[in-house]
Amino acid sequence: QVYNTIENPVITKSRHEICRIHNIKEDKFILCEVAFLSARKGQMYILKALSKIKELHPDIFSRMVLFLVGDGEDYYKLKQYCENNALFNVIFTGYQANYIDYIACSDIFLLPSTGGEDMPLAVLSAMNLGKPIIAGEIAGIAEEIENQKSGILLKVEQLDNLDLEIVKLFKGPDLRHRYSENARSRFATNFSQPVVYQKIIDLYANLGLYDKAALKA
């Protein structure tokens, strides 16, 4: 099996710069999703989770900021929900060519997708950067992340409990660190360019289509 891969990220803006651009304090606990703003990407689950955290854990909520990076059909719907529920800590960045900067500055990466996925590159980027990840257990996401080892996977019917998982990671720096290290290690072992390219070389060589020694050269 040959997985997808990505180039190593090039970070152009530091956490300090991102926070300065958006006028937020650096000590905020930053959540981030990079995705098309569409129902299948689960942004509404994230916003509803924040509403629950605001109600049940106002002290935690006050320390959080969410970056929703991307454009899409649900922008006005999501924006209206934030206004109706006073979620003033949600920042819609719009399309960002170097979305990696936002993943890099985050404390948790989120992608609670409900369908229409393959093997999201944003998840691979978050793994490569060693970010704790909470994502939907669908399609290739379940191949990228090992549940409760290199991140948290939630079935679609579990996404209403997203707030519990966010709070758990907020309160658990050791757990965040474990997921971070395991995600980074899993990326290097399975999804890094040298590993994936070698698998492609081996595949073509085993099919007799190319000379393996020549390909390595």
C-alpha positions as CSV (number, residue, x, y, z in Angstrom):
1,Q,0.0,0.0,0.0
2,V,1.4,3.4,-1.0
3,Y,0.2,6.3,1.0
4,N,-0.1,10.0,0.1
5,T,2.7,12.3,1.1
6,I,3.5,16.0,1.4
7,E,6.5,18.3,1.1
8,N,8.1,19.4,4.3
9,P,6.3,22.6,5.5
10,V,7.8,26.0,5.0
11,I,6.7,28.2,7.9
12,T,6.7,31.9,6.9
13,K,5.1,33.4,10.0
14,S,5.7,32.5,13.6
15,R,3.0,32.1,16.3
16,H,4.0,35.5,17.5
17,E,3.4,37.0,14.1
18,I,0.1,35.2,13.6
19,C,-1.2,36.4,17.0
20,R,-0.1,39.9,16.2
21,I,-1.9,39.9,12.8
22,H,-5.1,38.8,14.5
23,N,-4.7,40.9,17.6
24,I,-4.8,38.0,20.1
25,K,-2.5,37.2,23.0
26,E,0.1,34.5,22.5
27,D,-0.9,32.7,25.7
28,K,-4.3,31.8,24.1
29,F,-5.0,28.1,23.6
30,I,-5.3,28.0,19.8
31,L,-7.6,25.5,17.9
32,C,-7.3,25.3,14.2
33,E,-9.1,23.8,11.2
34,V,-8.0,24.1,7.6
35,A,-10.7,23.1,5.3
36,F,-13.4,24.2,2.8
37,L,-16.2,25.7,4.8
38,S,-18.8,23.0,4.1
39,A,-21.1,20.8,6.2
40,R,-19.0,17.7,5.5
41,K,-15.9,19.3,7.0
42,G,-17.7,19.6,10.4
43,Q,-17.1,23.2,11.3
44,M,-20.6,23.4,12.9
45,Y,-19.6,20.5,15.2
46,I,-16.6,22.6,16.3
47,L,-18.7,25.7,16.9
48,K,-21.3,23.8,18.9
49,A,-18.5,22.2,20.9
50,L,-17.3,25.8,21.7
51,S,-20.8,26.8,22.7
52,K,-20.9,23.9,25.2
53,I,-17.5,24.7,26.6
54,K,-18.6,28.4,27.0
55,E,-21.6,27.2,29.0
56,L,-19.9,24.5,31.1
57,H,-16.3,25.7,31.3
58,P,-16.3,29.5,30.9
59,D,-12.8,29.8,32.3
60,I,-11.5,27.4,29.7
61,F,-13.5,29.1,26.9
62,S,-12.0,32.5,27.8
63,R,-8.6,31.1,27.1
64,M,-9.4,29.6,23.7
65,V,-9.2,31.0,20.1
66,L,-10.4,29.1,17.0
67,F,-9.0,29.7,13.6
68,L,-11.2,28.5,10.7
69,V,-8.9,28.7,7.7
70,G,-10.6,28.5,4.3
71,D,-13.5,29.8,2.3
72,G,-16.7,28.0,1.3
73,E,-20.4,27.8,0.9
74,D,-21.2,27.7,4.6
75,Y,-19.3,30.9,5.5
76,Y,-22.4,33.0,6.3
77,K,-24.1,30.2,8.1
78,L,-21.1,29.6,10.3
79,K,-20.6,33.4,10.8
80,Q,-24.2,33.8,11.8
81,Y,-24.0,31.0,14.4
82,C,-21.0,32.7,15.9
83,E,-22.8,36.0,16.2
84,N,-26.0,34.4,17.6
85,N,-24.0,32.5,20.2
86,A,-21.4,35.2,21.1
87,L,-18.5,33.1,19.9
88,F,-16.2,36.1,19.5
89,N,-13.1,34.0,19.8
90,V,-13.7,32.4,16.4
91,I,-11.6,33.9,13.6
92,F,-12.4,33.3,10.0
93,T,-9.2,33.8,8.1
94,G,-10.5,33.2,4.6
95,Y,-8.2,31.4,2.1
96,Q,-4.6,31.4,3.2
97,A,-2.0,30.3,0.7
98,N,0.4,29.3,3.4
99,Y,-2.1,27.6,5.8
100,I,0.8,25.8,7.3
101,D,1.5,28.9,9.4
102,Y,-1.9,28.5,11.2
103,I,-1.4,24.8,11.8
104,A,2.1,25.4,13.1
105,C,0.9,28.0,15.6
106,S,-2.0,25.9,16.9
107,D,-2.2,23.8,20.1
108,I,-4.8,21.4,18.6
109,F,-5.7,20.7,15.0
110,L,-9.3,19.7,14.3
111,L,-11.0,18.0,11.3
112,P,-14.3,16.5,12.4
113,S,-15.3,15.5,8.9
114,T,-18.5,13.5,8.2
115,G,-17.8,12.4,4.6
116,G,-16.4,13.1,1.3
117,E,-12.8,12.7,2.4
118,D,-9.8,10.8,0.9
119,M,-6.5,11.2,2.8
120,P,-6.5,14.9,3.8
121,L,-3.2,16.6,3.4
122,A,-4.0,19.0,6.2
123,V,-3.9,16.1,8.6
124,L,-0.6,14.9,7.3
125,S,0.8,18.4,7.7
126,A,-0.5,18.5,11.3
127,M,1.1,15.1,12.0
128,N,4.4,16.3,10.4
129,L,4.4,19.3,12.7
130,G,3.6,17.2,15.7
131,K,0.2,18.6,16.5
132,P,-2.4,16.8,18.7
133,I,-5.3,16.0,16.3
134,I,-9.0,15.4,16.8
135,A,-10.7,14.2,13.6
136,G,-13.5,12.2,12.1
137,E,-13.0,8.5,11.8
138,I,-13.7,8.3,8.1
139,A,-11.9,7.4,4.8
140,G,-8.2,7.8,4.8
141,I,-8.2,9.8,8.1
142,A,-8.5,6.5,9.9
143,E,-5.3,5.3,8.1
144,E,-3.4,8.5,9.0
145,I,-4.2,8.5,12.7
146,E,-4.2,5.6,15.2
147,N,-7.0,6.4,17.6
148,Q,-5.9,7.1,21.2
149,K,-2.3,6.7,20.1
150,S,-1.4,9.4,17.6
151,G,-4.6,11.4,17.9
152,I,-8.3,11.1,18.6
153,L,-10.7,9.7,16.1
154,L,-14.5,10.2,16.5
155,K,-17.2,8.4,14.6
156,V,-19.8,10.6,13.1
157,E,-22.3,9.7,15.8
158,Q,-19.7,10.7,18.4
159,L,-19.0,14.2,17.1
160,D,-21.6,15.8,19.4
161,N,-19.1,15.0,22.2
162,L,-16.3,16.9,20.5
163,D,-16.3,19.4,23.4
164,L,-15.3,16.6,25.8
165,E,-12.3,15.7,23.8
166,I,-11.2,19.3,23.4
167,V,-11.5,19.9,27.1
168,K,-9.6,16.7,27.8
169,L,-6.7,17.8,25.7
170,F,-6.8,21.3,27.1
171,K,-6.4,19.9,30.6
172,G,-3.9,17.2,29.6
173,P,-0.5,18.6,28.5
174,D,1.1,15.2,28.9
175,L,-1.6,13.7,26.7
176,R,-1.1,16.4,24.1
177,H,2.6,15.7,24.2
178,R,2.2,12.0,23.7
179,Y,-0.2,12.4,20.8
180,S,2.2,15.0,19.3
181,E,5.3,12.7,19.5
182,N,3.4,9.7,18.2
183,A,1.9,11.7,15.3
184,R,5.3,13.0,14.3
185,S,6.8,9.5,14.5
186,R,4.0,7.9,12.5
187,F,4.3,10.5,9.8
188,A,8.1,9.9,9.5
189,T,7.6,6.1,9.4
190,N,4.7,6.0,6.9
191,F,4.0,9.2,5.1
192,S,7.3,11.1,4.7
193,Q,8.5,11.6,1.1
194,P,11.6,9.3,1.3
195,V,9.4,6.4,2.6
196,V,6.6,6.9,0.0
197,Y,8.9,7.5,-2.9
198,Q,10.8,4.3,-2.0
199,K,7.6,2.3,-2.0
200,I,6.8,3.7,-5.5
201,I,10.2,2.7,-6.7
202,D,9.8,-0.8,-5.2
203,L,6.4,-1.2,-6.7
204,Y,7.5,-0.4,-10.3
205,A,10.6,-2.5,-9.9
206,N,8.7,-5.5,-8.6
207,L,6.4,-5.2,-11.6
208,G,9.4,-5.3,-13.8
209,L,8.7,-1.9,-15.3
210,Y,12.0,-0.3,-14.2
211,D,15.4,-1.4,-13.0
212,K,15.5,-0.8,-9.3
213,A,19.2,0.0,-9.2
214,A,18.8,2.5,-11.9
215,L,15.9,4.2,-10.2
216,K,17.9,4.5,-6.9
217,A,20.8,6.1,-8.9
